């Protein structure tokens, strides 16, 4: 069953964030994932959470998404992101179809 990682990230240093994108992108593909949305137009329809840069990743399974996040390769990229941005990441399993 597919799973999605939903990201809402607030960037403090756009130049450094480019380094994160470069480091993180190949780790997603290496774990069977793909970008569904990546920083395009987004707006809040309800609630109090500020909308920043929104990214949605799709993985073939919850386990693969979790393995991506926990992988040494992504953890190295994550350290870059945490140096230049703050974010909320949510892992959610898709409906069975």
Phi, psi and omega in degrees: 000132182297160176219155182233141170252121180252126186239136173230107190239137176254118187267127176265330183225098186297324180294314179293327179297329176299324176296321178297313181303315180297321181283322186281324187306310181292337180290328179295308180299322181298338179252019175081010183267169175210155177278127176261321175220144184208082173078014177283190181299134179212146176214150178280129176260331178208161171094184186248358182283126177292142178263123179245228174278120182253132179230138176235125178250142176244133177235154180298334180206163177299316181299321180291323178296316180294320178297322176300308184299320183277352185294147177302325181295314180287326179299326176293318177294320180302322178299323176294313181301317183293342177278345186227359183201161171240150183203165173243128177238134179233132175256126182224138178275139180286164174292147174289134180245000000 
